């Protein structure tokens, strides 16, 4: 049965500290009275022992809790509760008290080399922001909750990287490079599910490094450049065709010149060469007719 955090039974620490001082003064008074012979030696010894034990119990149960920390209490092997209130508290002096930080922490994975959904080797690193939400689960459900978070985060990063390609190949397809927000949201969800057993709450996760592995980086860069050139050429051709169509339509509507099919074809060819060429064209002035 999984343990869940519950508040421990405590008493204010300052009154118990004052009580311990009173018993210390009582011990001193008993020693003075015993030395003066006002009280029988047997009574002095008995009262001194009782007063000392009670005073030590008051002191032994004092526990200082700093802000952002908690104390997990155990008594004879059993979990008795957690102290989250900061300040001086008093608990059963026979309990063991383990300090647990409840502050927000960062964990950054190393630059792991993994394969994406297409099988391409990539380097991927992420940072996860987390906090202990259940101190009992963090202490008793796993051996080392910090190491547990580190291993599960690395596992989740590798799993996410293997489910998505580095670059998208179609419309609406998620990719690691183009959909960072969606991917990190899925990563945070997966890490949160994995570390919940350890009482850890994931606040945020982000990809901090994403790149192709060095052995294929140059090839992938050339592929990206080729894709960019093809996309640019496609836009240029689409724009050029629209401009040619607009020119022919306006010439016909305004009756600037009458063009037969052969002249239209020549005009379209010349305009496309001018608009789609990657170099400046050199004009040639025809002083004769269109057919010479």
C-alpha positions as CSV (number, residue, x, y, z in Angstrom):
1,X,0.0,0.0,0.0
2,X,1.4,3.3,-1.1
3,X,2.0,5.9,1.7
4,X,0.8,9.4,1.3
5,X,1.8,12.5,3.2
6,X,0.0,13.5,6.4
7,X,0.8,16.2,8.9
8,X,2.7,15.1,12.0
9,X,1.6,15.9,15.6
10,X,3.7,18.7,16.9
11,X,3.8,21.2,19.8
12,X,5.2,24.7,19.7
13,X,8.9,24.6,20.2
14,X,9.5,27.8,22.2
15,X,7.4,26.8,25.2
16,X,9.1,23.4,25.3
17,X,12.5,25.1,25.1
18,X,11.4,27.3,28.1
19,X,10.3,24.1,30.0
20,X,13.7,22.5,29.3
21,X,15.4,25.6,30.8
22,X,13.1,25.4,33.9
23,X,14.1,21.7,34.5
24,X,17.7,22.7,34.1
25,X,17.3,25.3,36.8
26,X,15.5,22.7,38.9
27,X,18.5,20.4,38.6
28,X,20.8,23.2,39.7
29,X,18.5,23.9,42.7
30,X,18.4,20.2,43.7
31,X,22.2,20.1,43.6
32,X,22.4,23.2,45.9
33,X,19.8,21.8,48.3
34,X,21.5,18.4,48.3
35,X,24.9,20.0,49.1
36,X,23.3,22.0,51.9
37,X,21.7,18.8,53.4
38,X,18.1,20.2,53.2
39,X,16.9,17.2,51.3
40,X,17.9,13.5,51.8
41,X,20.4,12.3,49.3
42,X,18.1,9.6,48.0
43,X,15.4,12.1,47.2
44,X,17.9,14.4,45.5
45,X,19.1,11.6,43.3
46,X,15.6,10.5,42.3
47,X,14.4,14.1,41.7
48,X,17.5,15.0,39.8
49,X,17.2,12.0,37.5
50,X,13.6,12.6,36.8
51,X,14.2,16.4,36.1
52,X,17.2,15.6,33.9
53,X,15.3,13.0,31.8
54,X,12.3,15.4,31.3
55,X,14.6,18.3,30.4
56,X,16.5,16.1,27.9
57,X,13.2,14.9,26.4
58,X,12.1,18.5,25.9
59,X,15.4,19.4,24.3
60,X,15.6,16.2,22.2
61,X,12.2,16.8,20.6
62,X,13.1,20.3,19.4
63,X,13.2,20.5,15.6
64,X,14.1,23.5,13.5
65,X,12.3,23.6,10.1
66,X,13.6,26.1,7.6
67,X,11.4,27.7,4.8
68,X,11.3,25.4,1.8
69,X,12.1,22.3,3.8
70,X,10.1,19.5,5.5
71,X,10.8,16.8,8.1
72,X,9.6,13.3,7.6
73,X,9.1,11.5,10.9
74,X,9.5,7.8,11.7
75,X,9.0,6.0,15.0
76,X,10.1,2.4,15.4
77,X,10.2,2.0,11.6
78,X,6.7,3.5,11.0
79,X,5.8,6.7,9.2
80,X,4.2,9.1,11.7
81,X,3.8,12.3,9.6
82,X,5.6,15.3,8.0
83,X,6.3,18.7,9.4
84,X,6.0,21.5,6.8
85,X,5.5,24.5,9.0
86,X,8.7,26.5,9.3
87,X,10.1,27.5,12.7
88,X,10.9,25.7,16.0
89,X,8.7,22.6,16.5
90,X,8.6,19.9,19.1
91,X,7.9,16.3,18.3
92,X,8.4,12.9,20.0
93,X,12.1,12.9,20.9
94,X,12.3,9.2,20.0
95,X,11.4,9.8,16.3
96,X,13.9,10.0,13.5
97,X,13.6,13.1,11.4
98,X,14.7,13.2,7.7
99,X,15.2,16.5,6.0
100,X,13.5,16.9,2.6
101,X,13.7,20.0,0.4
102,X,10.4,21.1,-1.0
103,X,12.0,23.9,-3.1
104,X,11.6,24.0,-6.9
105,X,14.5,22.3,-8.6
106,X,15.9,22.0,-12.2
107,X,17.2,18.9,-13.8
108,X,18.9,19.1,-17.2
109,X,19.6,16.0,-19.2
110,X,22.8,15.6,-21.0
111,X,23.0,15.8,-24.8
112,X,21.8,12.3,-25.5
113,X,22.2,10.9,-28.9
114,X,19.0,9.2,-30.0
115,X,17.2,8.2,-33.2
116,X,14.1,10.2,-34.3
117,X,11.0,8.6,-35.8
118,X,12.7,8.4,-39.2
119,X,15.8,6.7,-37.8
120,X,18.0,9.7,-38.1
121,X,20.6,10.1,-35.2
122,X,20.0,13.4,-33.4
123,X,21.3,15.1,-30.2
124,X,18.6,16.1,-27.8
125,X,18.7,17.7,-24.3
126,X,15.9,19.0,-22.1
127,X,15.4,20.7,-18.7
128,X,12.6,19.8,-16.3
129,X,11.4,21.9,-13.4
130,X,10.1,19.8,-10.6
131,X,9.1,19.9,-6.9
132,X,8.5,17.3,-4.2
133,X,4.7,17.3,-3.6
134,X,4.4,14.2,-1.4
135,X,7.3,13.8,1.0
136,X,6.1,10.4,2.2
137,X,6.1,9.0,-1.3
138,X,9.5,10.6,-2.1
139,X,11.1,8.9,1.0
140,X,9.4,5.5,1.1
141,X,8.3,4.6,-2.4
142,X,11.7,4.9,-4.1
143,X,15.3,4.5,-3.0
144,X,16.6,7.9,-4.2
145,X,13.9,10.2,-5.5
146,X,16.4,12.6,-7.1
147,X,18.1,9.8,-9.1
148,X,14.7,8.5,-9.9
149,X,13.6,11.8,-11.4
150,X,16.9,12.0,-13.4
151,X,16.5,8.5,-14.9
152,X,12.8,8.8,-15.7
153,X,13.4,12.2,-17.3
154,X,16.1,10.8,-19.6
155,X,13.9,7.9,-20.5
156,X,11.0,10.2,-21.3
157,X,13.2,12.4,-23.5
158,X,14.4,9.3,-25.5
159,X,10.8,8.0,-25.9
160,X,9.5,11.4,-27.1
161,X,12.4,11.7,-29.6
162,X,11.7,8.3,-31.0
163,X,8.1,9.1,-31.6
164,X,8.5,12.2,-33.8
165,X,10.7,13.1,-36.7
166,X,13.2,15.9,-36.6
167,X,11.5,17.7,-39.6
168,X,7.9,17.3,-40.6
169,X,7.2,15.7,-44.0
170,X,3.6,16.6,-44.4
171,X,0.9,19.0,-43.5
172,X,-0.3,18.6,-39.9
173,X,2.5,16.3,-38.9
174,X,4.3,17.1,-35.6
175,X,8.0,17.4,-35.6
176,X,10.7,18.1,-33.0
177,X,12.0,21.3,-34.7
178,X,8.7,22.9,-35.9
179,X,6.4,22.0,-33.0
180,X,8.5,22.7,-29.9
181,X,5.6,23.9,-27.8
182,X,3.4,20.8,-28.5
183,X,6.4,18.4,-28.0
184,X,7.5,20.0,-24.7
185,X,3.9,19.8,-23.4
186,X,3.8,16.1,-24.2
187,X,7.2,15.7,-22.6
188,X,6.1,17.3,-19.4
189,X,3.0,15.1,-19.3
190,X,5.0,11.9,-19.8
191,X,7.6,12.9,-17.2
192,X,4.8,13.8,-14.7
193,X,3.2,10.4,-15.1
194,X,6.5,8.6,-14.7
195,X,7.6,10.4,-11.5
196,X,4.2,10.6,-9.8
197,X,4.9,7.4,-7.9
198,X,7.8,9.2,-6.2
199,X,5.6,12.1,-5.0
200,X,7.1,14.5,-7.5
201,X,5.2,17.2,-9.4
202,X,6.5,18.4,-12.8
203,X,6.0,22.2,-13.2
204,X,7.5,22.6,-16.7
205,X,9.8,21.0,-19.2
206,X,11.7,22.5,-22.2
207,X,14.0,21.3,-24.9
208,X,17.3,23.0,-24.5
209,X,19.3,21.5,-27.4
210,X,18.1,19.9,-30.7
211,X,20.5,19.1,-33.6
212,X,21.4,16.4,-36.0
213,X,24.3,14.2,-35.0
214,X,27.6,15.4,-36.4
215,X,27.9,12.4,-38.8
216,X,24.8,13.4,-40.7
217,X,24.6,17.1,-40.0
218,X,26.1,18.2,-43.3
219,X,23.9,15.9,-45.4
220,X,20.8,17.1,-43.6
221,X,21.9,20.7,-44.1
222,X,22.1,20.2,-47.8
223,X,18.7,18.5,-47.8
224,X,17.2,21.5,-45.9
225,X,18.8,23.9,-48.4
226,X,17.5,21.9,-51.3
227,X,14.0,21.9,-49.8
228,X,14.2,25.7,-49.3
229,X,15.3,26.2,-52.9
230,X,12.5,24.1,-54.2
231,X,9.9,25.9,-52.1
232,X,11.3,29.3,-53.2
233,X,11.2,28.3,-56.9
234,X,7.7,27.1,-56.5
235,X,6.6,30.4,-55.1
236,X,8.4,32.3,-57.8
237,X,6.7,30.2,-60.6
238,X,3.3,30.6,-59.0
239,X,3.8,34.4,-58.9
240,X,5.2,34.6,-62.4
241,X,2.3,32.7,-63.9
242,X,-0.1,35.0,-62.1
243,X,1.7,38.1,-63.4
244,X,1.7,36.7,-67.0
245,X,-2.0,36.0,-66.8
246,X,-2.7,39.4,-65.4
247,X,-0.7,41.1,-68.2
248,X,-2.5,39.2,-70.9
249,X,-5.9,39.9,-69.3
250,X,-5.2,43.7,-69.0
251,X,-3.9,43.9,-72.6
252,X,-7.0,42.2,-73.9
253,X,-9.4,44.3,-71.8
254,X,-7.8,47.6,-72.6
255,X,-7.4,46.7,-76.3
256,X,-3.7,47.8,-76.3
257,X,-2.6,45.3,-78.9
258,X,-4.1,42.3,-80.7
259,X,-2.1,39.2,-80.1
260,X,-2.6,35.9,-81.9
261,X,-1.7,32.6,-80.3
262,X,1.8,32.6,-81.5
263,X,2.5,36.1,-80.2
264,X,0.9,35.2,-76.9
265,X,3.2,32.2,-76.6
266,X,6.2,34.3,-77.3
267,X,5.2,36.9,-74.8
268,X,4.5,34.2,-72.1
269,X,7.9,32.6,-72.8
270,X,9.7,35.9,-72.6
271,X,7.9,37.0,-69.4
272,X,8.6,33.7,-67.7
273,X,12.2,33.8,-68.5
274,X,12.5,37.3,-67.1
275,X,10.5,36.6,-63.9
276,X,11.8,33.1,-63.1
277,X,15.5,33.6,-64.0
278,X,17.9,33.7,-61.2
279,X,20.0,36.3,-63.1
280,X,19.2,39.7,-64.5
281,X,18.2,39.3,-68.2
282,X,19.8,41.3,-71.0
283,X,17.1,43.0,-73.2
284,X,17.3,42.7,-77.0
285,X,15.6,45.5,-78.9
286,X,13.8,44.3,-82.1
287,X,13.7,47.1,-84.7
288,X,11.8,45.0,-87.2
289,X,8.5,43.2,-87.0
290,X,7.6,40.5,-84.5
291,X,8.4,37.8,-87.1
292,X,11.9,39.0,-88.1
